[in-house]
Amino acid sequence: MLNPAGKRHKSHKDWLVEHVNDPWVQRAQREGFRSRAAYKLIEIDRKDRLLRPGSVVVDLGAAPGSWCQVAQRALGPRGRIIAIDLLPMQGMTQVEFIEGDFGDDAVLAELEAKLGGAGVDLVMSDMLPNMTGVASIDSPRAIHLGELAAEFALAHLKADGRLLIKAYQGPGFPEFLQQLKRQFASVVSRKPEASRDRSAEIYLLASTPRPQATA
Ligand SMILES: C[S@@+](CC[C@H](N)C(=O)[O-])C[C@H]1O[C@@H](n2cnc3c(N)ncnc32)[C@H](O)[C@@H]1O
């Protein structure tokens, strides 16, 4: 089958074969993680020390929940994780979950009510729009989700808080990166080993919101 760019989509069978043979998928199954995405956060956390005991973390695009699993282990009993996804997610003891669209005002209001004015140490967004395979469509959608996450982070992060966002290196990416650099004192990119080489996916880690910054 051809996508709108005229390229062949992987058949479901091809995808399944790649998935079951993927060493990260096999490792996730062995180690009890809900998805291979766990290893992306573990690698970034090892380098950048994002997850600290007692932290308040907001996880955007959380399902099936492997980032929540990693965070729950690192934060300990005094930590707090509030997670959002369009899809339902199997419960976890320490995760307060909201099912809904992060772009929806009612969902944002529910998240803010749960926070009750508490500052956030880390906003992490692994949100991914439905991909078409056409960069001129996918990239703006992915960037829009990143902008929503950044807007939320600027309003709710503590002074030394951090924002980790999945981004796509496609049309609009350089402008998005410049925008983040205006809003945060430091922005670095991370491409963890578990992120497939052929994917345009990259993670941006923004630290210390500039006090005057707005979305
Ligand atoms: C790559 S998955 C996240 C994997 C997750 N980090 C984990 O470790 O299990 C991306 C998720 O983003 C969610 N998502 C995409 N757009 C969203 C939106 N507007 N609001 C909430 N969740 C969204 C999708 O439903 C999907 O579950």
Ligand as a Chemical Component Dictionary entry (heavy atoms), coordinates in Angstrom:
data_LIG
# 
_chem_comp.id                   LIG 
_chem_comp.type                 NON-POLYMER 
_chem_comp.pdbx_formal_charge   0 
_chem_comp.three_letter_code    LIG 
# 
loop_
_chem_comp_atom.comp_id 
_chem_comp_atom.atom_id 
_chem_comp_atom.alt_atom_id 
_chem_comp_atom.type_symbol 
_chem_comp_atom.charge 
_chem_comp_atom.model_Cartn_x 
_chem_comp_atom.model_Cartn_y 
_chem_comp_atom.model_Cartn_z 
_chem_comp_atom.pdbx_ordinal 
LIG C1  C1  C 0  5.024  6.730  21.892 1  
LIG S1  S1  S 1  3.553  6.589  22.807 2  
LIG C2  C2  C 0  4.109  6.902  24.432 3  
LIG C3  C3  C 0  4.841  5.767  25.071 4  
LIG C4  C4  C 0  5.075  6.000  26.559 5  
LIG N1  N1  N 0  6.075  7.036  26.799 6  
LIG C5  C5  C 0  5.553  4.750  27.258 7  
LIG O1  O1  O 0  6.693  4.730  27.689 8  
LIG O2  O2  O -1 4.766  3.809  27.385 9  
LIG C6  C6  C 0  2.744  8.087  22.392 10 
LIG C7  C7  C 0  1.426  8.296  23.105 11 
LIG O3  O3  O 0  1.011  9.649  22.891 12 
LIG C8  C8  C 0  -0.392 9.665  22.992 13 
LIG N2  N2  N 0  -0.926 10.932 22.467 14 
LIG C9  C9  C 0  -0.820 11.434 21.219 15 
LIG N3  N3  N 0  -1.457 12.601 21.118 16 
LIG C10 C10 C 0  -1.976 12.868 22.354 17 
LIG C11 C11 C 0  -2.763 13.939 22.886 18 
LIG N4  N4  N 0  -3.129 14.974 22.110 19 
LIG N5  N5  N 0  -3.125 13.892 24.178 20 
LIG C12 C12 C 0  -2.756 12.837 24.952 21 
LIG N6  N6  N 0  -2.022 11.790 24.508 22 
LIG C13 C13 C 0  -1.639 11.811 23.224 23 
LIG C14 C14 C 0  -0.794 8.434  22.184 24 
LIG O4  O4  O 0  -2.090 8.000  22.502 25 
LIG C15 C15 C 0  0.290  7.423  22.585 26 
LIG O5  O5  O 0  -0.155 6.552  23.608 27 
# 
loop_
_chem_comp_bond.comp_id 
_chem_comp_bond.atom_id_1 
_chem_comp_bond.atom_id_2 
_chem_comp_bond.value_order 
_chem_comp_bond.pdbx_ordinal 
LIG C1  S1  SING 1  
LIG S1  C2  SING 2  
LIG S1  C6  SING 3  
LIG C2  C3  SING 4  
LIG C3  C4  SING 5  
LIG C4  N1  SING 6  
LIG C4  C5  SING 7  
LIG C5  O1  DOUB 8  
LIG C5  O2  SING 9  
LIG C6  C7  SING 10 
LIG C7  O3  SING 11 
LIG C7  C15 SING 12 
LIG O3  C8  SING 13 
LIG C8  N2  SING 14 
LIG C8  C14 SING 15 
LIG N2  C9  SING 16 
LIG N2  C13 SING 17 
LIG C9  N3  DOUB 18 
LIG N3  C10 SING 19 
LIG C10 C11 SING 20 
LIG C10 C13 DOUB 21 
LIG C11 N4  SING 22 
LIG C11 N5  DOUB 23 
LIG N5  C12 SING 24 
LIG C12 N6  DOUB 25 
LIG N6  C13 SING 26 
LIG C14 O4  SING 27 
LIG C14 C15 SING 28 
LIG C15 O5  SING 29 
# 
